[in-house]
């Protein structure tokens, strides 16, 4: 179904205007990766035009090969020690008030890359009135690595659940559903003041009852913010797209999530983990 024509609600034009070019130039000048570009995000034009980007640290080659993801996998690169300073410079140049830092998974590193996350957070803490959101891999569930990042005190700790448990063996074969849930639970146990966040994709063959069950599981570990979007198959080698979910269904899931007690929810076809991150953070703070 990956090649099937997209419905109207999933068509989006990328406008490469002056603001877009400005954002792209800052990233190029400072040799920074973004998940926006690496994963060919459909919101790339919209976010770059607004002067927003999600920085991707620890290189742009992932040590895992998840079947939904368009980021390159293989032998990861060496860590760029200038990255914390360069991201700080980019944030200052772009005038960001809310920054999102994510990474490829680095199972090849003893600390999973957690120390580098801390270096980036510490560098960004030198900027006044900046909200810092991290979107981390699962660190293989290692408590020390998770605690290290939490103790650096980001404002938001995001880790995506991605899909329902039944589909993990196909979609996220090197991840574990319970391990991802436990990570979110651990963050709250270490520091209850940190806002936690997670997200999942629809259209991979999940049933409604299975989605609602995941929402309940996330709520049970006190997850604050939820994002739900449409899976779009990057290529024939990726997990097969089973279904385009209509916008009304996303709206329905949003209502269910809010009723369950999530503090902020974004659920639309084009929603991705970091989409309108600042707005969702502010909403969650209001409802805390």
C-alpha positions, 0 to 999 in steps of 0.5 A: 500500500506504500505506493498507493496515492495519498488522500487529500488530507495527507498532501503537503507542499514544501515552500522553500522560502527565505526563512526556510533557507535561513534555518537550513544555512545555520544548520549547515554552517554549524555542521548539525544534523536534524531528524527533520532532514534525516527522516524526511519529515513531512513537516520539514518546510513548515518547521524550518519556515518557522525557524524551528528544528529538532537537533539530532546528536550522536551522528546520523547513522543508527545502530538499530534497524527499525522497520518504520524509520528512514534514518540510515543504519549501520556503523555509527560515526564518532561523536562530534565533541563540538556538538554541544557548543554548536547546538548552543550557537544554533539555538542562539542564532535561531532565537529559540525558546524551546529546543528539542534534542534527539539522537540516533540509537547508539548501542555501540557506546557503553553509556548509550550516548547518555553522557553526550546528552548531558553535555548538550543539556548543560551547554543549553542551560547557559541560555536564559529562558530556554525550555529543553526537551530531550527525545532519547532512545531506550538506553537498553533500559539501563537505569544509570544512563536514564538517571544521568539524563534525568539529573541534567534536568531537561524540562521534557523527557520524551521517549516514543512507544511508537506502536502496539505491543503485538507489532514490536517484533516486526516494527521495533525488533530490537526494542521492547514494549515494557522496557520503553514503558519502564523508562518513562516510569523511571523518569517520573520516579527519579524526578516527578517534576519533569514532564514526560512525553511519548508518541505512536504511529497509526496505520501499521495494522493496529486495532482500536482496542490495542491503541486504547490499551497503549494509551492506558499503559502510558497513563499508568506510568504517568506520561503527561504529553502524547503525540499520535500521527500517521505512519508513512512508508518511506520505501518498499524495504520498510514496514508496509503501510496498512491503512490511512487513518482518517482525521476524525479518527485521530480526533477521537483518539485525542478525546479518549487520551484527554479523558484518560488524563493526559495533560496535552495531546496532539493527534493528527495525520501529520503530527510527529514527536516534536511537532509544536513541541513548545505549544504542547509543553505550555499546555501541559504546564498549564494543566499540571 
